[in-house]
Amino acid sequence: MSVASLKEQLVARALAEGFVKVGVCRPDAVPETAGRLRAFLVDGRQGQMAWMAEREEWRGSAAALWPEARSVVMLAESYTPGVDPLAVLEAR
């Protein structure tokens, strides 16, 4: 099976499972990730998720987290509610 065919099947399956977006890239494809995470943490945007700062080195680099990884699969799920929450409040 070719890499392109495998990727197509992976994307199709993820979308069939309900994910709204799927991406595949190399672990080093976004070199600014560590810097962006650092700025996020410095700004305190992690809130009560202390584990993010405790594992910053891993979270800032997929290659540091899994050195043997050759690809990263990213899945996105929509958190948008099925109804407009403001409309529900206005109906009260």
C-alpha positions, 0 to 999 in steps of 0.5 A: 500500500502506498503512503498516499493511499494509506493517508487517504484511507486514514482521512476517510476513516477519521471523517467517517468517525465524526472528526471535522478535520484531519491532518498528517505531517512530519514531527518537525513540520512546524518548528515554531511549535515550542515557541508558541507553547512557551508564549502560551504558558508564559501568558498563563493561558493554560489555566488549571492545566498544570500538566502542560507546563510540567511537560513543556519539553514533550508538548513543544516537540512531537519528536521529543515526545516520541523520537521514533515517530515519523508522522503526526496525525491531528484530529479536530472535533467541533465543540459547537453545540447543535443549537444556539445557546443564546437563543435558548437563554432568550426563550426562557 
